[in-house]
Amino acid sequence: MLDGLHDRLHKRVLMIMSLVLALTCAGWVIWDPQTFADNIGGFSVANAPALIWATCTGIIHGMAFKPRFWFWQLVFFPPFAWAVMISILTTAFI
């Protein structure tokens, strides 16, 4: 079941979107972490690990890597990461 979902997500446009979102999140954290943290209400126990996980998932998907084992396919499922990255970026800049 997860193999089919990951196969449908293995499209170039979606992989580029994952990579751009992940690099944008990572870039803002590296470039100006204090301002980025202030814009999202501070790094907390909830949003900091979620941002790290979503960025890693975006890089994994954006580099066209597909986990083989079903558990890792569930852990690194790109739509969940997209939701986290988009919500954090919109919170930071809107």
N, C-alpha and C positions, 0 to 999 in steps of 0.2 A: 504494500500500500504506500509506504513512504518512498519507495523507489520510484513509483509513478509520479508522485508529487514533485520529487526532486528533479526527475527528468523533464517535467513540464516547466520547471523554473530555470532550467539550464538553457536559457535564451540569452543571446548576446546583449540585448537591450537591458534585461533585468540584471545581468551580471555587471554591466557598466553602472547601472543605477546603484547597486550594492556597493561597488567600489568607490563611487563618488561620495555617497553618503558616509561611508566609513572613513574615507580620507578627510572629508570635511570635519567630522566630529573629532578625529584624532588631531587634525591640524589646529583646530581652535583650542583644544586642550593643551597642545604643545606651545602654540604661539603666545597665548595670553590666558593662562589658566584662571587667574584671579577674576578677570572680567567675565570670562565664560561662566565661572561658578556663581558670580554675583547675578548674572542674567538668568540663570536657571534656579536661583534660590539657594545656592550652595550645594556642594557635594555632600551627600548624605549616605547613610548605610543602604538606602534603597536605590538612589539613582546612579551612584558611582559604579557599583558592580554591574548594573544594567547597562550603563554606557560602555564599560569595558567589554562585556559579553557581546553587545550589539556590534561594536566596532570590530571585534575579532570575527564574528559571524559574517559581517559584511566583507571583510578582507578574504575570508575563506571562500565565500560564494563568488566574489568578484574575480578571484584568481582561477575560477573554474574547477575548484576542488569539490568533489562530491564524496562525503563520508560513506563508507560501505555498510557499516553496522547500523542497524535500525535505531539503536539508542543515540548514537552520535548524529544521525540524520534528524532526530527529533530535537536534540540539544541545539544543533546549529541550523535550525529551520529559518530561512531568510525572511519570510513575511513577519515573523515575530520581531526580528531585528530591525526591519524597516519601520515597524510601528514605534519601536523605542527610539530609534535615531531621528525619525521625523518629528516625533512629539518633543524630544529634547531640543532639536534645532528650532522648531517653531516657538517653543517657550523662550528660547534664548534671544530670538531676533524679531519677534512680533509682539 
